[in-house]
Amino acid sequence: MNRKVILTCAVTGAGDTTGKSEHVPVSPEEIANDAIAAARAGASVVHIHVRDLETKQGSREVAYYREVVRRIRASDVDPVINLTAGMGGDLVVDPQDPLTTMPGTDLINALDRLPHVEELLPEICTIDCGSLNFGEGSNLYVSTPDMLREGSKRIQTLGVRPEMEIFDTGNLWFANVLVEEGLIDAPPLYQLCMGIPYGAPADPGLLAAMVNMLPKGAQFTSFAIGANQLPWVAHSVLAGGHARVGLEDNLYMSKGVKATNADLTARAVEIITNLGSSVATPEEAREILDLRVQTPTIAGGDL
């Protein structure tokens, strides 16, 4: 069992969730405020997506990321900042004519997924370690070995710690290859993502098998979506890992009871402490993950 647990709050994601809960933050101010509230509730790390202000869907707009990061860094808390770099991998095909793309496609190359990371130099950014049939219909997430190697090299050059998102065992196999090839600095950080259709099911036996595939010295977090999110905090800690909660993956505290990010974080803290572990402070998380803190300089001054 892990005794010192890094707790991440994933505050908004890119899913079509804003119509399902009024608590899902959309604007940069709302996202930053939720991240700050989660940090006050005990989150060691805040994981950030941004959303388009009109459509409320996921966005790659660098200015939105800049505003969120500025507000968090200007607050009275100092959580580790983890920016997604997974946006730009969506491919929706016409099932009758698969060479024709459909609305919802947002597919760009590996380096074009990183401009906000290059500018803001977060301590952590994500890298999705494989392609996937993403749910029902004809939506694919595309992240090829060539893309992953190119993106990993750039992230390594920037001095940012990649959090390797693992959606099935094949993703984990390739992530291990990235480590073996020297494209991921020690300690490698894995995020085992469970229950996302159609990747790895939220099965504790499968979690144990995936943990057994991790290289020596690796750090890992695991989470599950929906109703499995809060119970999975215990599964992950008992398996020796860290934990993640947040409105990106689950909207409820219990059946019919909508959550906020601070609510979910506070409940996760309670679960972790009831197991006899403690939640890492942001500084402890930085030490465990050997994070590099950098101050980017942008137009208008330092963030």
C-alpha positions as CSV (number, residue, x, y, z in Angstrom):
1,M,0.0,0.0,0.0
2,N,1.2,3.5,-0.8
3,R,1.7,5.5,2.4
4,K,2.3,8.9,0.8
5,V,-0.4,9.5,-1.9
6,I,-0.3,12.2,-4.6
7,L,-3.9,13.3,-5.1
8,T,-4.8,14.8,-8.5
9,C,-8.0,16.7,-9.2
10,A,-9.0,16.7,-12.9
11,V,-11.2,19.7,-12.8
12,T,-13.1,19.8,-16.1
13,G,-11.9,17.6,-19.0
14,A,-13.2,17.9,-22.5
15,G,-16.3,15.7,-22.5
16,D,-19.9,16.8,-23.2
17,T,-20.7,17.2,-19.5
18,T,-21.6,20.8,-19.0
19,G,-25.3,20.1,-19.7
20,K,-25.3,17.4,-17.1
21,S,-24.0,19.4,-14.2
22,E,-23.9,23.1,-13.4
23,H,-20.8,22.5,-11.4
24,V,-18.5,21.8,-14.4
25,P,-16.3,24.8,-14.9
26,V,-16.1,26.4,-18.4
27,S,-14.4,29.8,-18.4
28,P,-10.7,30.2,-17.5
29,E,-11.8,32.0,-14.3
30,E,-14.2,29.2,-13.3
31,I,-11.6,26.5,-14.1
32,A,-8.9,28.3,-12.1
33,N,-11.3,28.9,-9.2
34,D,-12.2,25.2,-9.1
35,A,-8.5,24.2,-9.3
36,I,-7.8,26.5,-6.3
37,A,-10.7,25.2,-4.3
38,A,-9.5,21.6,-5.0
39,A,-6.0,22.5,-3.8
40,R,-7.5,24.0,-0.6
41,A,-9.4,20.8,-0.1
42,G,-6.2,18.8,-0.3
43,A,-5.3,18.2,-4.0
44,S,-1.5,17.9,-4.6
45,V,-1.9,18.3,-8.3
46,V,-4.5,20.0,-10.5
47,H,-5.1,18.6,-14.0
48,I,-6.2,21.2,-16.5
49,H,-8.2,21.2,-19.7
50,V,-9.8,24.4,-21.1
51,R,-13.2,24.8,-22.9
52,D,-14.5,27.0,-25.7
53,L,-16.6,29.8,-24.1
54,E,-19.4,29.5,-26.7
55,T,-19.7,25.7,-27.4
56,K,-18.4,24.7,-23.9
57,Q,-16.5,21.9,-25.6
58,G,-12.8,21.2,-25.2
59,S,-10.5,23.7,-26.6
60,R,-6.8,24.1,-27.6
61,E,-6.7,27.9,-27.1
62,V,-3.4,28.8,-25.6
63,A,-4.8,32.1,-24.2
64,Y,-7.3,30.1,-22.0
65,Y,-4.5,28.0,-20.6
66,R,-2.4,31.1,-19.9
67,E,-5.3,32.7,-18.0
68,V,-6.0,29.6,-15.9
69,V,-2.3,29.1,-15.0
70,R,-1.9,32.8,-14.2
71,R,-4.8,32.7,-11.8
72,I,-3.7,29.6,-10.0
73,R,-0.1,30.8,-9.6
74,A,-1.4,34.2,-8.3
75,S,-3.5,32.4,-5.6
76,D,-2.7,31.5,-2.0
77,V,-2.1,27.8,-3.0
78,D,0.6,26.3,-5.0
79,P,-0.5,22.9,-6.4
80,V,1.5,21.1,-9.0
81,I,0.1,22.1,-12.4
82,N,-0.6,19.3,-14.9
83,L,-1.8,20.5,-18.4
84,T,-3.4,18.1,-20.8
85,A,-1.6,17.7,-24.1
86,G,-4.1,15.2,-25.4
87,M,-6.3,17.6,-27.4
88,G,-5.9,17.3,-31.2
89,G,-6.2,13.5,-31.4
90,D,-9.9,13.2,-32.3
91,L,-10.8,11.5,-35.6
92,V,-14.5,10.9,-36.4
93,V,-15.0,8.9,-39.6
94,D,-17.9,8.2,-41.8
95,P,-18.6,4.5,-41.2
96,Q,-19.7,4.1,-44.9
97,D,-16.7,6.1,-46.2
98,P,-13.9,5.9,-43.6
99,L,-11.6,8.2,-45.6
100,T,-14.2,11.0,-45.0
101,T,-13.9,12.8,-41.7
102,M,-17.0,13.9,-39.8
103,P,-17.8,16.9,-37.5
104,G,-16.0,16.5,-34.2
105,T,-12.7,15.7,-35.9
106,D,-9.8,17.7,-34.4
107,L,-6.6,15.8,-35.6
108,I,-3.2,17.5,-35.6
109,N,0.4,16.3,-35.4
110,A,2.3,15.7,-32.2
111,L,4.1,19.1,-32.0
112,D,1.0,21.1,-32.7
113,R,-0.5,19.6,-29.5
114,L,2.1,21.3,-27.4
115,P,2.1,25.1,-27.9
116,H,0.6,25.8,-24.5
117,V,3.1,23.4,-22.9
118,E,6.0,25.2,-24.7
119,E,4.8,28.6,-23.5
120,L,3.7,27.8,-19.9
121,L,6.2,25.1,-19.0
122,P,4.0,23.3,-16.5
123,E,5.6,20.8,-14.2
124,I,3.6,17.9,-15.8
125,C,1.8,17.4,-19.1
126,T,-0.1,14.4,-20.3
127,I,0.8,12.2,-23.3
128,D,-1.8,9.6,-24.4
129,C,0.2,6.5,-25.2
130,G,-1.9,4.9,-28.0
131,S,-4.9,5.0,-30.3
132,L,-8.3,3.9,-29.2
133,N,-11.9,3.3,-30.3
134,F,-13.2,6.1,-28.1
135,G,-16.7,5.0,-27.0
136,E,-19.6,4.2,-29.3
137,G,-20.0,5.4,-32.9
138,S,-17.1,6.2,-35.1
139,N,-14.9,8.3,-32.8
140,L,-11.2,7.4,-32.7
141,Y,-8.4,8.8,-30.6
142,V,-5.2,8.8,-32.7
143,S,-1.8,8.8,-31.1
144,T,0.7,6.7,-33.2
145,P,4.1,5.5,-32.2
146,D,5.8,8.0,-34.5
147,M,3.7,10.8,-33.0
148,L,4.4,9.6,-29.5
149,R,8.2,9.5,-30.0
150,E,8.2,13.0,-31.5
151,G,6.1,14.4,-28.8
152,S,8.1,12.7,-26.0
153,K,11.3,14.1,-27.4
154,R,9.9,17.6,-27.4
155,I,8.5,17.3,-23.9
156,Q,11.8,16.0,-22.6
157,T,13.7,18.9,-24.2
158,L,11.3,21.3,-22.4
159,G,12.1,19.8,-19.0
160,V,8.4,19.0,-18.4
161,R,7.5,15.6,-16.8
162,P,5.2,13.6,-19.1
163,E,2.3,11.8,-17.4
164,M,1.8,8.8,-19.7
165,E,-1.9,8.1,-20.1
166,I,-2.6,4.4,-20.4
167,F,-6.0,3.3,-21.7
168,D,-5.2,-0.4,-22.3
169,T,-2.4,-2.9,-22.0
170,G,-1.0,-2.1,-25.4
171,N,-0.6,1.5,-24.4
172,L,1.3,0.3,-21.4
173,W,3.5,-1.9,-23.5
174,F,4.4,1.1,-25.8
175,A,4.9,3.4,-22.8
176,N,7.5,0.9,-21.5
177,V,9.2,1.1,-24.9
178,L,9.4,4.9,-24.6
179,V,11.1,4.4,-21.2
180,E,13.5,1.8,-22.6
181,E,14.4,4.1,-25.5
182,G,15.4,6.9,-23.1
183,L,12.6,9.3,-24.2
184,I,11.1,9.4,-20.7
185,D,13.3,10.7,-17.8
186,A,13.2,8.9,-14.4
187,P,11.1,8.4,-12.6
188,P,8.5,7.5,-15.3
189,L,5.0,8.6,-14.4
190,Y,2.1,6.4,-15.6
191,Q,-1.6,7.2,-15.4
192,L,-3.7,4.0,-15.6
193,C,-7.1,5.0,-16.9
194,M,-9.8,2.5,-16.2
195,G,-13.3,2.1,-17.4
196,I,-13.2,4.3,-20.5
197,P,-15.0,2.6,-23.4
198,Y,-13.3,0.8,-25.1
199,G,-10.1,0.6,-23.2
200,A,-9.2,-1.2,-20.0
201,P,-12.3,-2.1,-17.9
202,A,-12.4,-1.0,-14.3
203,D,-11.4,-4.4,-12.9
204,P,-9.1,-4.6,-9.8
205,G,-7.6,-7.8,-11.2
206,L,-6.6,-6.0,-14.4
207,L,-5.2,-3.1,-12.4
208,A,-3.0,-5.6,-10.6
209,A,-1.8,-7.1,-13.9
210,M,-1.0,-3.6,-15.3
211,V,0.9,-2.6,-12.1
212,N,3.0,-5.8,-12.5
213,M,3.9,-4.6,-16.0
214,L,5.4,-1.3,-14.8
215,P,9.2,-0.9,-14.8
216,K,11.2,-0.7,-11.6
217,G,11.1,2.8,-10.1
218,A,8.0,3.9,-11.9
219,Q,5.4,6.1,-10.2
220,F,1.7,5.5,-11.1
221,T,-1.7,6.9,-10.6
222,S,-4.9,5.1,-11.4
223,F,-8.5,6.3,-11.7
224,A,-11.8,5.0,-12.9
225,I,-14.8,6.9,-14.2
226,G,-18.3,7.5,-13.1
227,A,-19.6,5.6,-10.0
228,N,-16.3,3.8,-9.8
229,Q,-14.3,6.9,-9.2
230,L,-14.3,7.2,-5.4
231,P,-14.0,3.5,-4.7
232,W,-11.1,3.4,-7.1
233,V,-9.2,5.8,-4.9
234,A,-8.9,2.9,-2.4
235,H,-8.0,0.4,-5.2
236,S,-5.2,2.6,-6.5
237,V,-3.7,3.3,-3.1
238,L,-3.9,-0.4,-2.0
239,A,-2.1,-1.3,-5.3
240,G,0.8,1.0,-4.4
241,G,-0.3,4.0,-6.5
242,H,-1.5,7.6,-6.3
243,A,-5.1,8.7,-6.9
244,R,-7.2,11.0,-9.1
245,V,-10.7,12.4,-8.8
246,G,-12.5,15.3,-10.3
247,L,-15.4,16.4,-12.6
248,E,-13.5,15.3,-15.7
249,D,-14.4,11.7,-14.9
250,N,-17.4,11.8,-12.5
251,L,-20.1,14.2,-11.7
252,Y,-21.6,12.7,-8.5
253,M,-20.8,12.1,-4.9
254,S,-23.5,9.4,-4.7
255,K,-26.5,8.5,-6.8
256,G,-28.4,11.7,-7.6
257,V,-26.1,13.9,-5.6
258,K,-24.0,16.2,-7.8
259,A,-20.5,16.9,-6.8
260,T,-18.1,19.8,-7.0
261,N,-14.3,19.3,-7.5
262,A,-13.7,20.4,-3.9
263,D,-16.3,17.8,-2.7
264,L,-14.6,15.0,-4.6
265,T,-11.2,16.0,-3.4
266,A,-12.3,16.2,0.2
267,R,-13.9,12.8,0.0
268,A,-10.7,11.3,-1.6
269,V,-8.6,12.8,1.2
270,E,-10.9,11.1,3.7
271,I,-10.6,7.7,1.9
272,I,-6.8,8.0,1.7
273,T,-6.4,8.9,5.4
274,N,-8.9,6.2,6.5
275,L,-6.6,3.7,4.8
276,G,-3.8,4.8,7.0
277,S,-2.0,6.8,4.3
278,S,-1.6,10.6,4.0
279,V,-2.0,13.0,1.1
280,A,1.2,14.5,-0.3
281,T,1.6,18.2,-0.1
282,P,2.5,19.9,-3.4
283,E,6.1,20.1,-2.3
284,E,6.2,16.5,-1.4
285,A,4.7,15.6,-4.8
286,R,7.4,17.6,-6.5
287,E,10.0,15.7,-4.5
288,I,8.5,12.2,-5.2
289,L,8.2,12.9,-9.0
290,D,11.4,14.9,-9.2
291,L,9.6,17.8,-10.9
292,R,11.3,20.7,-12.5
293,V,9.8,24.1,-11.6
294,Q,10.3,26.6,-14.3
295,T,9.2,30.2,-14.7
296,P,8.1,30.9,-18.3
297,T,8.5,34.4,-19.7
298,I,5.8,35.6,-22.0
299,A,4.6,38.8,-23.4
300,G,3.6,41.0,-20.6
301,G,5.9,39.5,-18.0
302,D,6.4,36.3,-16.0
303,L,3.5,34.2,-15.0
